Amino acid sequence: MATEKRLLQNKDWCKGCGVCVGFCPKQVLKIVNEKCVIAHPDACIFCGQCELRCPDNAIYIGGNEDE
């Protein structure tokens, strides 16, 4: 069975630094009320830049098996 990739986040860990937003090539993310939000999940190409750059590991690519 294939797993579906999804962009996931732990909002409690997010400090709103905006690093993930700055590196997202598709403008999927934005800062709202001092926290990152996945504003346009359908635009995500799962490049992993947000996951790679987040200093707090608050955003990551997951799927059905590893959420």
PDB file of N, CA, C, O and CB in Angstrom:
ATOM      1  N   MET A   1       0.838  -1.180   0.000  1.00  0.00           N
ATOM      2  CA  MET A   1       0.000   0.000   0.000  1.00  0.00           C
ATOM      3  C   MET A   1       0.885   1.247   0.000  1.00  0.00           C
ATOM      4  O   MET A   1       1.806   1.345   0.812  1.00  0.00           O
ATOM      5  CB  MET A   1      -0.955  -0.004   1.218  1.00  0.00           C
ATOM      6  N   ALA A   2       0.628   2.175  -0.875  1.00  0.00           N
ATOM      7  CA  ALA A   2       1.417   3.401  -0.980  1.00  0.00           C
ATOM      8  C   ALA A   2       1.017   4.383   0.118  1.00  0.00           C
ATOM      9  O   ALA A   2      -0.151   4.499   0.487  1.00  0.00           O
ATOM     10  CB  ALA A   2       1.236   4.048  -2.369  1.00  0.00           C
ATOM     11  N   THR A   3       2.021   5.080   0.623  1.00  0.00           N
ATOM     12  CA  THR A   3       1.736   6.114   1.610  1.00  0.00           C
ATOM     13  C   THR A   3       1.650   7.457   0.900  1.00  0.00           C
ATOM     14  O   THR A   3       2.355   7.709  -0.077  1.00  0.00           O
ATOM     15  CB  THR A   3       2.820   6.142   2.726  1.00  0.00           C
ATOM     16  N   GLU A   4       0.804   8.282   1.394  1.00  0.00           N
ATOM     17  CA  GLU A   4       0.619   9.612   0.831  1.00  0.00           C
ATOM     18  C   GLU A   4       1.448  10.607   1.628  1.00  0.00           C
ATOM     19  O   GLU A   4       1.310  10.707   2.848  1.00  0.00           O
ATOM     20  CB  GLU A   4      -0.878  10.015   0.829  1.00  0.00           C
ATOM     21  N   LYS A   5       2.311  11.344   0.933  1.00  0.00           N
ATOM     22  CA  LYS A   5       3.117  12.359   1.605  1.00  0.00           C
ATOM     23  C   LYS A   5       2.233  13.522   2.024  1.00  0.00           C
ATOM     24  O   LYS A   5       1.299  13.910   1.321  1.00  0.00           O
ATOM     25  CB  LYS A   5       4.261  12.849   0.690  1.00  0.00           C
ATOM     26  N   ARG A   6       2.558  14.067   3.196  1.00  0.00           N
ATOM     27  CA  ARG A   6       1.844  15.242   3.694  1.00  0.00           C
ATOM     28  C   ARG A   6       2.821  16.118   4.445  1.00  0.00           C
ATOM     29  O   ARG A   6       3.784  15.635   5.040  1.00  0.00           O
ATOM     30  CB  ARG A   6       0.650  14.841   4.603  1.00  0.00           C
ATOM     31  N   LEU A   7       2.563  17.392   4.408  1.00  0.00           N
ATOM     32  CA  LEU A   7       3.345  18.334   5.192  1.00  0.00           C
ATOM     33  C   LEU A   7       2.669  18.463   6.549  1.00  0.00           C
ATOM     34  O   LEU A   7       1.487  18.796   6.634  1.00  0.00           O
ATOM     35  CB  LEU A   7       3.468  19.728   4.474  1.00  0.00           C
ATOM     36  N   LEU A   8       3.418  18.199   7.599  1.00  0.00           N
ATOM     37  CA  LEU A   8       2.877  18.186   8.954  1.00  0.00           C
ATOM     38  C   LEU A   8       3.666  19.149   9.830  1.00  0.00           C
ATOM     39  O   LEU A   8       4.786  19.534   9.495  1.00  0.00           O
ATOM     40  CB  LEU A   8       2.911  16.759   9.548  1.00  0.00           C
ATOM     41  N   GLN A   9       3.079  19.528  10.940  1.00  0.00           N
ATOM     42  CA  GLN A   9       3.799  20.416  11.851  1.00  0.00           C
ATOM     43  C   GLN A   9       3.373  20.198  13.293  1.00  0.00           C
ATOM     44  O   GLN A   9       2.271  19.736  13.586  1.00  0.00           O
ATOM     45  CB  GLN A   9       3.577  21.870  11.459  1.00  0.00           C
ATOM     46  N   ASN A  10       4.284  20.547  14.170  1.00  0.00           N
ATOM     47  CA  ASN A  10       4.011  20.569  15.599  1.00  0.00           C
ATOM     48  C   ASN A  10       3.999  22.044  15.989  1.00  0.00           C
ATOM     49  O   ASN A  10       5.052  22.638  16.220  1.00  0.00           O
ATOM     50  CB  ASN A  10       5.085  19.732  16.434  1.00  0.00           C
ATOM     51  N   LYS A  11       2.826  22.624  16.060  1.00  0.00           N
ATOM     52  CA  LYS A  11       2.703  24.061  16.324  1.00  0.00           C
ATOM     53  C   LYS A  11       3.261  24.452  17.686  1.00  0.00           C
ATOM     54  O   LYS A  11       3.681  25.594  17.871  1.00  0.00           O
ATOM     55  CB  LYS A  11       1.251  24.483  16.232  1.00  0.00           C
ATOM     56  N   ASP A  12       3.272  23.535  18.636  1.00  0.00           N
ATOM     57  CA  ASP A  12       3.822  23.836  19.956  1.00  0.00           C
ATOM     58  C   ASP A  12       5.322  24.089  19.892  1.00  0.00           C
ATOM     59  O   ASP A  12       5.861  24.825  20.719  1.00  0.00           O
ATOM     60  CB  ASP A  12       3.528  22.696  20.923  1.00  0.00           C
ATOM     61  N   TRP A  13       5.997  23.492  18.927  1.00  0.00           N
ATOM     62  CA  TRP A  13       7.443  23.647  18.803  1.00  0.00           C
ATOM     63  C   TRP A  13       7.819  24.870  17.971  1.00  0.00           C
ATOM     64  O   TRP A  13       8.957  25.333  18.042  1.00  0.00           O
ATOM     65  CB  TRP A  13       8.049  22.401  18.187  1.00  0.00           C
ATOM     66  N   CYS A  14       6.889  25.397  17.190  1.00  0.00           N
ATOM     67  CA  CYS A  14       7.167  26.523  16.300  1.00  0.00           C
ATOM     68  C   CYS A  14       7.327  27.807  17.102  1.00  0.00           C
ATOM     69  O   CYS A  14       6.485  28.137  17.937  1.00  0.00           O
ATOM     70  CB  CYS A  14       6.045  26.682  15.259  1.00  0.00           C
ATOM     71  N   LYS A  15       8.425  28.536  16.839  1.00  0.00           N
ATOM     72  CA  LYS A  15       8.631  29.820  17.510  1.00  0.00           C
ATOM     73  C   LYS A  15       8.390  30.992  16.564  1.00  0.00           C
ATOM     74  O   LYS A  15       8.607  32.145  16.934  1.00  0.00           O
ATOM     75  CB  LYS A  15      10.045  29.896  18.081  1.00  0.00           C
ATOM     76  N   GLY A  16       7.942  30.700  15.342  1.00  0.00           N
ATOM     77  CA  GLY A  16       7.589  31.757  14.401  1.00  0.00           C
ATOM     78  C   GLY A  16       8.766  32.495  13.808  1.00  0.00           C
ATOM     79  O   GLY A  16       8.641  33.670  13.463  1.00  0.00           O
ATOM     80  N   CYS A  17       9.908  31.840  13.678  1.00  0.00           N
ATOM     81  CA  CYS A  17      11.104  32.518  13.176  1.00  0.00           C
ATOM     82  C   CYS A  17      11.017  32.838  11.685  1.00  0.00           C
ATOM     83  O   CYS A  17      11.677  33.763  11.212  1.00  0.00           O
ATOM     84  CB  CYS A  17      12.326  31.665  13.440  1.00  0.00           C
ATOM     85  N   GLY A  18      10.210  32.080  10.943  1.00  0.00           N
ATOM     86  CA  GLY A  18      10.020  32.357   9.520  1.00  0.00           C
ATOM     87  C   GLY A  18      11.051  31.756   8.590  1.00  0.00           C
ATOM     88  O   GLY A  18      10.985  31.983   7.382  1.00  0.00           O
ATOM     89  N   VAL A  19      11.996  31.001   9.105  1.00  0.00           N
ATOM     90  CA  VAL A  19      13.022  30.393   8.253  1.00  0.00           C
ATOM     91  C   VAL A  19      12.370  29.472   7.215  1.00  0.00           C
ATOM     92  O   VAL A  19      12.723  29.527   6.037  1.00  0.00           O
ATOM     93  CB  VAL A  19      14.047  29.601   9.112  1.00  0.00           C
ATOM     94  N   CYS A  20      11.449  28.652   7.627  1.00  0.00           N
ATOM     95  CA  CYS A  20      10.775  27.730   6.702  1.00  0.00           C
ATOM     96  C   CYS A  20      10.025  28.490   5.610  1.00  0.00           C
ATOM     97  O   CYS A  20      10.024  28.089   4.446  1.00  0.00           O
ATOM     98  CB  CYS A  20       9.802  26.820   7.468  1.00  0.00           C
ATOM     99  N   VAL A  21       9.397  29.576   5.998  1.00  0.00           N
ATOM    100  CA  VAL A  21       8.643  30.402   5.046  1.00  0.00           C
ATOM    101  C   VAL A  21       9.587  30.968   3.991  1.00  0.00           C
ATOM    102  O   VAL A  21       9.262  30.976   2.804  1.00  0.00           O
ATOM    103  CB  VAL A  21       7.899  31.553   5.780  1.00  0.00           C
ATOM    104  N   GLY A  22      10.734  31.433   4.414  1.00  0.00           N
ATOM    105  CA  GLY A  22      11.697  32.033   3.505  1.00  0.00           C
ATOM    106  C   GLY A  22      12.287  31.060   2.504  1.00  0.00           C
ATOM    107  O   GLY A  22      12.621  31.453   1.386  1.00  0.00           O
ATOM    108  N   PHE A  23      12.422  29.794   2.885  1.00  0.00           N
ATOM    109  CA  PHE A  23      13.021  28.810   1.999  1.00  0.00           C
ATOM    110  C   PHE A  23      12.018  28.053   1.141  1.00  0.00           C
ATOM    111  O   PHE A  23      12.427  27.324   0.237  1.00  0.00           O
ATOM    112  CB  PHE A  23      13.801  27.842   2.801  1.00  0.00           C
ATOM    113  N   CYS A  24      10.731  28.198   1.387  1.00  0.00           N
ATOM    114  CA  CYS A  24       9.715  27.470   0.617  1.00  0.00           C
ATOM    115  C   CYS A  24       9.612  28.039  -0.801  1.00  0.00           C
ATOM    116  O   CYS A  24       9.252  29.204  -0.972  1.00  0.00           O
ATOM    117  CB  CYS A  24       8.336  27.543   1.328  1.00  0.00           C
ATOM    118  N   PRO A  25       9.925  27.226  -1.825  1.00  0.00           N
ATOM    119  CA  PRO A  25       9.894  27.739  -3.204  1.00  0.00           C
ATOM    120  C   PRO A  25       8.490  27.940  -3.757  1.00  0.00           C
ATOM    121  O   PRO A  25       8.327  28.601  -4.783  1.00  0.00           O
ATOM    122  CB  PRO A  25      10.640  26.802  -4.104  1.00  0.00           C
ATOM    123  N   LYS A  26       7.488  27.395  -3.114  1.00  0.00           N
ATOM    124  CA  LYS A  26       6.114  27.477  -3.612  1.00  0.00           C
ATOM    125  C   LYS A  26       5.195  28.318  -2.737  1.00  0.00           C
ATOM    126  O   LYS A  26       3.983  28.331  -2.952  1.00  0.00           O
ATOM    127  CB  LYS A  26       5.545  26.101  -3.738  1.00  0.00           C
ATOM    128  N   GLN A  27       5.747  29.017  -1.760  1.00  0.00           N
ATOM    129  CA  GLN A  27       4.988  29.874  -0.842  1.00  0.00           C
ATOM    130  C   GLN A  27       3.811  29.126  -0.190  1.00  0.00           C
ATOM    131  O   GLN A  27       2.698  29.641  -0.089  1.00  0.00           O
ATOM    132  CB  GLN A  27       4.466  31.108  -1.592  1.00  0.00           C
ATOM    133  N   VAL A  28       4.097  27.915   0.239  1.00  0.00           N
ATOM    134  CA  VAL A  28       3.095  27.083   0.904  1.00  0.00           C
ATOM    135  C   VAL A  28       2.841  27.580   2.327  1.00  0.00           C
ATOM    136  O   VAL A  28       1.731  27.465   2.848  1.00  0.00           O
ATOM    137  CB  VAL A  28       3.545  25.609   0.925  1.00  0.00           C
ATOM    138  N   LEU A  29       3.869  28.126   2.938  1.00  0.00           N
ATOM    139  CA  LEU A  29       3.826  28.497   4.346  1.00  0.00           C
ATOM    140  C   LEU A  29       3.729  30.005   4.534  1.00  0.00           C
ATOM    141  O   LEU A  29       4.160  30.781   3.682  1.00  0.00           O
ATOM    142  CB  LEU A  29       5.050  27.969   5.061  1.00  0.00           C
ATOM    143  N   LYS A  30       3.158  30.401   5.660  1.00  0.00           N
ATOM    144  CA  LYS A  30       3.178  31.810   6.040  1.00  0.00           C
ATOM    145  C   LYS A  30       3.094  31.908   7.555  1.00  0.00           C
ATOM    146  O   LYS A  30       2.715  30.958   8.240  1.00  0.00           O
ATOM    147  CB  LYS A  30       2.013  32.594   5.366  1.00  0.00           C
ATOM    148  N   ILE A  31       3.456  33.083   8.057  1.00  0.00           N
ATOM    149  CA  ILE A  31       3.405  33.325   9.495  1.00  0.00           C
ATOM    150  C   ILE A  31       2.092  34.041   9.813  1.00  0.00           C
ATOM    151  O   ILE A  31       1.772  35.076   9.229  1.00  0.00           O
ATOM    152  CB  ILE A  31       4.641  34.165   9.976  1.00  0.00           C
ATOM    153  N   VAL A  32       1.346  33.464  10.750  1.00  0.00           N
ATOM    154  CA  VAL A  32       0.086  34.038  11.214  1.00  0.00           C
ATOM    155  C   VAL A  32       0.101  33.975  12.736  1.00  0.00           C
ATOM    156  O   VAL A  32       0.305  32.913  13.324  1.00  0.00           O
ATOM    157  CB  VAL A  32      -1.163  33.277  10.614  1.00  0.00           C
ATOM    158  N   ASN A  33      -0.116  35.105  13.353  1.00  0.00           N
ATOM    159  CA  ASN A  33      -0.117  35.181  14.822  1.00  0.00           C
ATOM    160  C   ASN A  33       1.143  34.573  15.431  1.00  0.00           C
ATOM    161  O   ASN A  33       1.084  33.825  16.407  1.00  0.00           O
ATOM    162  CB  ASN A  33      -1.347  34.473  15.381  1.00  0.00           C
ATOM    163  N   GLU A  34       2.286  34.913  14.828  1.00  0.00           N
ATOM    164  CA  GLU A  34       3.600  34.506  15.318  1.00  0.00           C
ATOM    165  C   GLU A  34       3.854  33.002  15.266  1.00  0.00           C
ATOM    166  O   GLU A  34       4.688  32.487  16.011  1.00  0.00           O
ATOM    167  CB  GLU A  34       3.766  34.974  16.715  1.00  0.00           C
ATOM    168  N   LYS A  35       3.143  32.300  14.396  1.00  0.00           N
ATOM    169  CA  LYS A  35       3.358  30.868  14.183  1.00  0.00           C
ATOM    170  C   LYS A  35       3.297  30.566  12.691  1.00  0.00           C
ATOM    171  O   LYS A  35       2.606  31.255  11.940  1.00  0.00           O
ATOM    172  CB  LYS A  35       2.304  30.025  14.958  1.00  0.00           C
ATOM    173  N   CYS A  36       4.016  29.542  12.266  1.00  0.00           N
ATOM    174  CA  CYS A  36       3.952  29.093  10.883  1.00  0.00           C
ATOM    175  C   CYS A  36       2.638  28.337  10.661  1.00  0.00           C
ATOM    176  O   CYS A  36       2.220  27.538  11.499  1.00  0.00           O
ATOM    177  CB  CYS A  36       5.178  28.197  10.532  1.00  0.00           C
ATOM    178  N   VAL A  37       2.009  28.598   9.538  1.00  0.00           N
ATOM    179  CA  VAL A  37       0.824  27.834   9.145  1.00  0.00           C
ATOM    180  C   VAL A  37       1.029  27.316   7.725  1.00  0.00           C
ATOM    181  O   VAL A  37       1.667  27.960   6.892  1.00  0.00           O
ATOM    182  CB  VAL A  37      -0.475  28.706   9.241  1.00  0.00           C
ATOM    183  N   ILE A  38       0.478  26.152   7.480  1.00  0.00           N
ATOM    184  CA  ILE A  38       0.518  25.569   6.146  1.00  0.00           C
ATOM    185  C   ILE A  38      -0.672  26.164   5.407  1.00  0.00           C
ATOM    186  O   ILE A  38      -1.783  25.638   5.472  1.00  0.00           O
ATOM    187  CB  ILE A  38       0.471  23.974   6.178  1.00  0.00           C
ATOM    188  N   ALA A  39      -0.431  27.259   4.709  1.00  0.00           N
ATOM    189  CA  ALA A  39      -1.496  28.042   4.092  1.00  0.00           C
ATOM    190  C   ALA A  39      -1.995  27.449   2.778  1.00  0.00           C
ATOM    191  O   ALA A  39      -3.173  27.582   2.446  1.00  0.00           O
ATOM    192  CB  ALA A  39      -1.018  29.444   3.857  1.00  0.00           C
ATOM    193  N   HIS A  40      -1.109  26.797   2.029  1.00  0.00           N
ATOM    194  CA  HIS A  40      -1.461  26.267   0.712  1.00  0.00           C
ATOM    195  C   HIS A  40      -0.914  24.846   0.555  1.00  0.00           C
ATOM    196  O   HIS A  40       0.000  24.626  -0.240  1.00  0.00           O
ATOM    197  CB  HIS A  40      -0.914  27.187  -0.410  1.00  0.00           C
ATOM    198  N   PRO A  41      -1.457  23.884   1.296  1.00  0.00           N
ATOM    199  CA  PRO A  41      -0.896  22.522   1.275  1.00  0.00           C
ATOM    200  C   PRO A  41      -0.910  21.863  -0.100  1.00  0.00           C
ATOM    201  O   PRO A  41      -0.041  21.041  -0.389  1.00  0.00           O
ATOM    202  CB  PRO A  41      -1.652  21.656   2.233  1.00  0.00           C
ATOM    203  N   ASP A  42      -1.864  22.197  -0.946  1.00  0.00           N
ATOM    204  CA  ASP A  42      -1.932  21.586  -2.275  1.00  0.00           C
ATOM    205  C   ASP A  42      -0.795  22.032  -3.184  1.00  0.00           C
ATOM    206  O   ASP A  42      -0.512  21.378  -4.188  1.00  0.00           O
ATOM    207  CB  ASP A  42      -3.255  21.915  -2.926  1.00  0.00           C
ATOM    208  N   ALA A  43      -0.144  23.132  -2.846  1.00  0.00           N
ATOM    209  CA  ALA A  43       0.965  23.637  -3.652  1.00  0.00           C
ATOM    210  C   ALA A  43       2.304  23.002  -3.270  1.00  0.00           C
ATOM    211  O   ALA A  43       3.297  23.185  -3.975  1.00  0.00           O
ATOM    212  CB  ALA A  43       1.057  25.143  -3.513  1.00  0.00           C
ATOM    213  N   CYS A  44       2.341  22.266  -2.172  1.00  0.00           N
ATOM    214  CA  CYS A  44       3.587  21.675  -1.680  1.00  0.00           C
ATOM    215  C   CYS A  44       4.121  20.639  -2.662  1.00  0.00           C
ATOM    216  O   CYS A  44       3.385  19.768  -3.127  1.00  0.00           O
ATOM    217  CB  CYS A  44       3.372  21.033  -0.300  1.00  0.00           C
ATOM    218  N   ILE A  45       5.433  20.748  -2.973  1.00  0.00           N
ATOM    219  CA  ILE A  45       6.085  19.785  -3.861  1.00  0.00           C
ATOM    220  C   ILE A  45       6.977  18.824  -3.067  1.00  0.00           C
ATOM    221  O   ILE A  45       7.693  18.017  -3.660  1.00  0.00           O
ATOM    222  CB  ILE A  45       6.916  20.520  -4.931  1.00  0.00           C
ATOM    223  N   PHE A  46       6.942  18.903  -1.755  1.00  0.00           N
ATOM    224  CA  PHE A  46       7.678  18.022  -0.853  1.00  0.00           C
ATOM    225  C   PHE A  46       9.183  18.052  -1.121  1.00  0.00           C
ATOM    226  O   PHE A  46       9.848  17.016  -1.137  1.00  0.00           O
ATOM    227  CB  PHE A  46       7.161  16.599  -0.982  1.00  0.00           C
ATOM    228  N   CYS A  47       9.701  19.258  -1.329  1.00  0.00           N
ATOM    229  CA  CYS A  47      11.135  19.423  -1.572  1.00  0.00           C
ATOM    230  C   CYS A  47      11.949  19.223  -0.293  1.00  0.00           C
ATOM    231  O   CYS A  47      13.133  18.892  -0.352  1.00  0.00           O
ATOM    232  CB  CYS A  47      11.415  20.809  -2.156  1.00  0.00           C
ATOM    233  N   GLY A  48      11.311  19.426   0.861  1.00  0.00           N
ATOM    234  CA  GLY A  48      11.974  19.211   2.139  1.00  0.00           C
ATOM    235  C   GLY A  48      12.754  20.398   2.667  1.00  0.00           C
ATOM    236  O   GLY A  48      13.406  20.283   3.705  1.00  0.00           O
ATOM    237  N   GLN A  49      12.710  21.538   1.987  1.00  0.00           N
ATOM    238  CA  GLN A  49      13.473  22.698   2.450  1.00  0.00           C
ATOM    239  C   GLN A  49      13.006  23.178   3.819  1.00  0.00           C
ATOM    240  O   GLN A  49      13.830  23.543   4.659  1.00  0.00           O
ATOM    241  CB  GLN A  49      13.363  23.832   1.444  1.00  0.00           C
ATOM    242  N   CYS A  50      11.712  23.183   4.052  1.00  0.00           N
ATOM    243  CA  CYS A  50      11.192  23.626   5.354  1.00  0.00           C
ATOM    244  C   CYS A  50      11.670  22.689   6.464  1.00  0.00           C
ATOM    245  O   CYS A  50      12.123  23.137   7.517  1.00  0.00           O
ATOM    246  CB  CYS A  50       9.641  23.686   5.332  1.00  0.00           C
ATOM    247  N   GLU A  51      11.564  21.404   6.215  1.00  0.00           N
ATOM    248  CA  GLU A  51      11.985  20.402   7.196  1.00  0.00           C
ATOM    249  C   GLU A  51      13.488  20.503   7.471  1.00  0.00           C
ATOM    250  O   GLU A  51      13.924  20.405   8.617  1.00  0.00           O
ATOM    251  CB  GLU A  51      11.630  18.987   6.703  1.00  0.00           C
ATOM    252  N   LEU A  52      14.254  20.695   6.433  1.00  0.00           N
ATOM    253  CA  LEU A  52      15.702  20.795   6.547  1.00  0.00           C
ATOM    254  C   LEU A  52      16.131  22.044   7.308  1.00  0.00           C
ATOM    255  O   LEU A  52      17.078  21.994   8.092  1.00  0.00           O
ATOM    256  CB  LEU A  52      16.332  20.790   5.172  1.00  0.00           C
ATOM    257  N   ARG A  53      15.453  23.151   7.088  1.00  0.00           N
ATOM    258  CA  ARG A  53      15.871  24.449   7.628  1.00  0.00           C
ATOM    259  C   ARG A  53      15.281  24.800   8.987  1.00  0.00           C
ATOM    260  O   ARG A  53      15.838  25.644   9.689  1.00  0.00           O
ATOM    261  CB  ARG A  53      15.509  25.514   6.668  1.00  0.00           C
ATOM    262  N   CYS A  54      14.183  24.184   9.377  1.00  0.00           N
ATOM    263  CA  CYS A  54      13.544  24.535  10.649  1.00  0.00           C
ATOM    264  C   CYS A  54      14.480  24.218  11.820  1.00  0.00           C
ATOM    265  O   CYS A  54      14.856  23.062  12.015  1.00  0.00           O
ATOM    266  CB  CYS A  54      12.200  23.775  10.812  1.00  0.00           C
ATOM    267  N   PRO A  55      14.859  25.237  12.599  1.00  0.00           N
ATOM    268  CA  PRO A  55      15.778  24.996  13.712  1.00  0.00           C
ATOM    269  C   PRO A  55      15.145  24.236  14.880  1.00  0.00           C
ATOM    270  O   PRO A  55      15.854  23.765  15.769  1.00  0.00           O
ATOM    271  CB  PRO A  55      16.315  26.305  14.209  1.00  0.00           C
ATOM    272  N   ASP A  56      13.833  24.117  14.880  1.00  0.00           N
ATOM    273  CA  ASP A  56      13.143  23.465  15.992  1.00  0.00           C
ATOM    274  C   ASP A  56      12.455  22.159  15.600  1.00  0.00           C
ATOM    275  O   ASP A  56      11.739  21.570  16.410  1.00  0.00           O
ATOM    276  CB  ASP A  56      12.127  24.405  16.572  1.00  0.00           C
ATOM    277  N   ASN A  57      12.667  21.702  14.367  1.00  0.00           N
ATOM    278  CA  ASN A  57      12.032  20.468  13.874  1.00  0.00           C
ATOM    279  C   ASN A  57      10.517  20.503  14.025  1.00  0.00           C
ATOM    280  O   ASN A  57       9.886  19.486  14.314  1.00  0.00           O
ATOM    281  CB  ASN A  57      12.590  19.257  14.614  1.00  0.00           C
ATOM    282  N   ALA A  58       9.949  21.676  13.830  1.00  0.00           N
ATOM    283  CA  ALA A  58       8.511  21.856  14.026  1.00  0.00           C
ATOM    284  C   ALA A  58       7.699  21.519  12.782  1.00  0.00           C
ATOM    285  O   ALA A  58       6.480  21.374  12.870  1.00  0.00           O
ATOM    286  CB  ALA A  58       8.226  23.276  14.442  1.00  0.00           C
ATOM    287  N   ILE A  59       8.345  21.391  11.626  1.00  0.00           N
ATOM    288  CA  ILE A  59       7.633  21.092  10.391  1.00  0.00           C
ATOM    289  C   ILE A  59       8.355  19.948   9.684  1.00  0.00           C
ATOM    290  O   ILE A  59       9.585  19.907   9.641  1.00  0.00           O
ATOM    291  CB  ILE A  59       7.539  22.355   9.472  1.00  0.00           C
ATOM    292  N   TYR A  60       7.586  19.036   9.138  1.00  0.00           N
ATOM    293  CA  TYR A  60       8.193  17.863   8.538  1.00  0.00           C
ATOM    294  C   TYR A  60       7.261  17.217   7.521  1.00  0.00           C
ATOM    295  O   TYR A  60       6.054  17.455   7.508  1.00  0.00           O
ATOM    296  CB  TYR A  60       8.573  16.860   9.611  1.00  0.00           C
ATOM    297  N   ILE A  61       7.859  16.398   6.678  1.00  0.00           N
ATOM    298  CA  ILE A  61       7.087  15.649   5.686  1.00  0.00           C
ATOM    299  C   ILE A  61       6.815  14.278   6.280  1.00  0.00           C
ATOM    300  O   ILE A  61       7.733  13.588   6.722  1.00  0.00           O
ATOM    301  CB  ILE A  61       7.849  15.540   4.303  1.00  0.00           C
ATOM    302  N   GLY A  62       5.558  13.892   6.288  1.00  0.00           N
ATOM    303  CA  GLY A  62       5.166  12.609   6.857  1.00  0.00           C
ATOM    304  C   GLY A  62       4.223  11.895   5.919  1.00  0.00           C
ATOM    305  O   GLY A  62       3.927  12.358   4.818  1.00  0.00           O
ATOM    306  N   GLY A  63       3.769  10.768   6.383  1.00  0.00           N
ATOM    307  CA  GLY A  63       2.833   9.968   5.618  1.00  0.00           C
ATOM    308  C   GLY A  63       2.039   9.085   6.547  1.00  0.00           C
ATOM    309  O   GLY A  63       2.210   9.163   7.764  1.00  0.00           O
ATOM    310  N   ASN A  64       1.206   8.277   6.027  1.00  0.00           N
ATOM    311  CA  ASN A  64       0.311   7.446   6.827  1.00  0.00           C
ATOM    312  C   ASN A  64       1.058   6.555   7.822  1.00  0.00           C
ATOM    313  O   ASN A  64       0.579   6.326   8.932  1.00  0.00           O
ATOM    314  CB  ASN A  64      -0.534   6.590   5.917  1.00  0.00           C
ATOM    315  N   GLU A  65       2.238   6.050   7.422  1.00  0.00           N
ATOM    316  CA  GLU A  65       2.946   5.111   8.281  1.00  0.00           C
ATOM    317  C   GLU A  65       3.825   5.764   9.328  1.00  0.00           C
ATOM    318  O   GLU A  65       4.079   5.169  10.376  1.00  0.00           O
ATOM    319  CB  GLU A  65       3.773   4.217   7.454  1.00  0.00           C
ATOM    320  N   ASP A  66       4.302   6.991   9.065  1.00  0.00           N
ATOM    321  CA  ASP A  66       5.279   7.572   9.976  1.00  0.00           C
ATOM    322  C   ASP A  66       4.832   8.851  10.656  1.00  0.00           C
ATOM    323  O   ASP A  66       5.669   9.592  11.171  1.00  0.00           O
ATOM    324  CB  ASP A  66       6.523   7.835   9.246  1.00  0.00           C
ATOM    325  N   GLU A  67       3.560   9.127  10.673  1.00  0.00           N
ATOM    326  CA  GLU A  67       3.066  10.341  11.332  1.00  0.00           C
ATOM    327  C   GLU A  67       3.270  10.165  12.800  1.00  0.00           C
ATOM    328  O   GLU A  67       2.933  11.055  13.581  1.00  0.00           O
ATOM    329  CB  GLU A  67       1.569  10.624  11.006  1.00  0.00           C
TER     330      GLU A  67
END
